[in-house]
Structures are given as structure tokens and as C-alpha cells.
Amino acid sequence: MAELLPTIEDQIVVFTLDELKYAIPLHSVKRVIHAVEIRFLPEAPEIISGIINVQGQIIPVVNLRERFALADREISLDDQIIIADTGKRQIAIVVDSVSGVNDLAQVPMKEAGKILPYAKNMKGVAIINDELILIYNLEKFLSLDEEKLLEKAMKTKKK
């Protein structure tokens, strides 16, 4: 019998914020970089910390601490930034650390709506090595209002 190989949709990038584990789908991740200076972006929604320049491309930085109601803190040289594609744009996500890529093919994953109906931006929940990992759907991460505000702020920045 042929062994089923995991598809890219079965893989997640796991990261930590304040010792808690989160993940986003691997197919959304473009690269992981070391922390860099974040510049202020006027008129951006509260969820946006600012912008960074990655090889000449201006990318908005999403403040996950704000979204997850975690204590805000200054960026550290030890932090990492995940550059990801939401389907509408590339975003940068500052995280404490990236712990690696995990395969969900052999891990039971629960749909978020069944256990956390209020978590509209979550894709699911998995338990890997006895740790609960919340998997986020980047396509639904920003609200429509946040998306509009960000679009306006980014256009203003380009002028």
C-alpha cells in the first residue's frame, strides 16, 4: 500500500507568544526573518504596529498581541518576524519564536467553530506533543473595516 505523503495544506508553522503556541498554515508563510525596526504607519488600524521594508517591499506589521489580548511589549532582538500571504496582501507578524513546521496529517484537528464558535479568525485547534495549538486563518484575520483602513494607510504611505 502506498504511503500517503502530507500535502502542504496539512502543514503548519508553529510559533510562540508569551509561552503560548499558535500556528498558521505553511502555504501562507513566505519567509521568517530576524526582528527589524518597525516604522509607524499613520491612519492604520490599531491592529497594525507599523510597516517594515523587506527587500524594497513595504509590508504592514500585524500586532498579534493586540488581537490575542496579550500584554504589549517592545520588540526584542531575539524576536522573529513571519512574512505571510493573506490572499489579499503580504503581512508581517512579530512573534517570540518560531518553533518549526508540524504535519497535521497524523494529528487530530478540531474545527474551531465547533469548540470556539466566537473565534471567527481561527482555522482549528490541534494537540501536538501534549500542547494545545491554535491555528489561525490569515484570510479572515483582518476585519473588513481593518482591511479598508489598512488599504487607505498603505496608499497614503506610497504617495
C-alpha positions as CSV (number, residue, x, y, z in Angstrom):
1,M,0.0,0.0,0.0
2,A,1.4,3.4,-0.9
3,E,2.1,5.7,1.9
4,L,0.2,9.0,1.8
5,L,2.5,11.9,1.9
6,P,1.4,15.1,3.7
7,T,0.3,17.9,1.5
8,I,1.3,21.5,2.0
9,E,-2.2,22.1,3.3
10,D,-1.5,19.6,6.1
11,Q,1.5,21.6,7.4
12,I,1.6,24.4,9.9
13,V,4.3,26.8,11.1
14,V,4.2,26.9,14.9
15,F,5.2,30.0,16.8
16,T,5.1,31.3,20.4
17,L,3.8,34.4,22.0
18,D,4.3,34.6,25.8
19,E,4.8,30.8,26.1
20,L,1.6,30.1,24.2
21,K,1.6,28.1,21.0
22,Y,-0.1,29.4,17.8
23,A,0.2,28.4,14.2
24,I,-0.6,29.5,10.6
25,P,-0.7,27.3,7.5
26,L,2.7,26.7,6.0
27,H,1.4,27.6,2.5
28,S,0.8,31.1,3.7
29,V,4.4,31.6,5.0
30,K,6.8,33.3,2.6
31,R,9.8,33.5,5.0
32,V,10.9,34.1,8.5
33,I,13.3,36.9,9.3
34,H,15.1,38.4,12.4
35,A,13.5,41.3,14.1
36,V,13.9,44.7,12.4
37,E,12.9,48.2,13.1
38,I,9.1,48.9,12.6
39,R,8.1,52.3,11.3
40,F,4.9,54.0,12.3
41,L,2.1,54.0,9.7
42,P,-0.3,56.9,10.2
43,E,-4.0,56.2,9.9
44,A,-3.5,52.5,10.2
45,P,-6.0,50.4,12.2
46,E,-4.9,49.6,15.8
47,I,-4.1,46.0,14.9
48,I,-1.2,47.3,12.7
49,S,2.0,48.1,14.6
50,G,3.6,49.8,11.6
51,I,5.5,48.8,8.4
52,I,8.8,47.2,7.6
53,N,10.9,47.2,4.4
54,V,11.8,43.8,3.2
55,Q,14.0,43.9,0.1
56,G,12.3,47.0,-1.1
57,Q,8.8,45.8,-0.4
58,I,6.8,47.8,2.2
59,I,4.9,45.3,4.4
60,P,2.4,46.1,7.2
61,V,3.1,44.5,10.6
62,V,0.2,42.9,12.4
63,N,0.2,43.2,16.2
64,L,-0.9,39.7,17.3
65,R,-0.5,40.7,20.9
66,E,-3.3,43.2,20.4
67,R,-5.5,40.7,18.6
68,F,-5.0,38.0,21.2
69,A,-5.3,40.4,24.2
70,L,-1.8,39.7,25.4
71,A,0.4,42.3,27.2
72,D,2.1,44.6,24.8
73,R,5.9,44.8,24.9
74,E,8.7,46.3,22.9
75,I,10.2,44.3,20.1
76,S,13.3,42.4,21.1
77,L,16.4,41.5,19.0
78,D,15.5,37.8,19.8
79,D,12.0,38.1,18.2
80,Q,11.3,36.8,14.8
81,I,9.0,38.1,12.0
82,I,6.9,35.8,9.9
83,I,6.2,37.2,6.4
84,A,2.9,35.7,5.3
85,D,0.4,36.0,2.5
86,T,-3.2,36.5,3.5
87,G,-4.6,36.1,0.0
88,K,-5.1,39.8,-0.3
89,R,-1.6,41.1,0.7
90,Q,1.6,40.2,2.5
91,I,1.8,40.9,6.2
92,A,4.5,40.7,8.8
93,I,3.8,39.0,12.2
94,V,6.2,39.6,15.1
95,V,6.5,36.5,17.3
96,D,8.7,35.5,20.2
97,S,10.0,32.5,18.3
98,V,9.2,30.1,15.5
99,S,9.4,26.5,16.8
100,G,9.1,24.8,13.4
101,V,6.8,23.1,10.9
102,N,4.4,20.4,12.0
103,D,2.5,17.9,9.9
104,L,-1.3,17.7,10.7
105,A,-1.9,14.6,8.6
106,Q,-1.3,12.4,11.7
107,V,-2.7,14.8,14.3
108,P,-6.4,15.1,15.1
109,M,-7.5,18.7,14.4
110,K,-10.8,20.1,15.6
111,E,-12.6,22.7,13.6
112,A,-12.5,26.0,15.6
113,G,-16.2,26.7,15.0
114,K,-17.2,23.6,16.9
115,I,-15.3,24.3,20.0
116,L,-14.8,28.1,19.9
117,P,-17.7,29.5,17.9
118,Y,-16.7,33.1,18.7
119,A,-13.2,32.6,17.2
120,K,-14.1,33.6,13.6
121,N,-10.5,34.0,12.5
122,M,-9.4,30.6,13.7
123,K,-9.0,27.6,11.4
124,G,-8.7,25.0,14.0
125,V,-7.2,23.6,17.2
126,A,-4.6,20.8,17.3
127,I,-2.8,19.0,20.1
128,I,0.8,18.2,19.3
129,N,3.1,16.7,21.9
130,D,0.5,17.4,24.6
131,E,0.4,21.1,23.7
132,L,-2.7,23.0,22.5
133,I,-2.0,24.9,19.3
134,L,-4.5,27.4,17.9
135,I,-4.3,27.6,14.1
136,Y,-5.3,30.9,12.6
137,N,-6.8,31.6,9.2
138,L,-5.0,34.6,7.8
139,E,-7.6,35.1,5.1
140,K,-10.1,36.1,7.8
141,F,-7.6,37.7,10.2
142,L,-8.4,41.3,9.5
143,S,-12.0,42.6,9.7
144,L,-13.4,44.3,6.6
145,D,-13.1,47.7,8.4
146,E,-9.4,47.0,9.4
147,E,-8.7,45.9,5.8
148,K,-10.2,49.2,4.4
149,L,-8.2,51.3,6.9
150,L,-5.0,49.5,6.1
151,E,-5.5,49.9,2.4
152,K,-6.1,53.6,2.8
153,A,-3.0,54.0,5.1
154,M,-0.8,52.0,2.7
155,K,-1.9,54.1,-0.3
156,T,-1.1,57.3,1.7
157,K,2.3,55.9,2.5
158,K,3.1,55.3,-1.2
159,K,2.4,59.0,-2.1
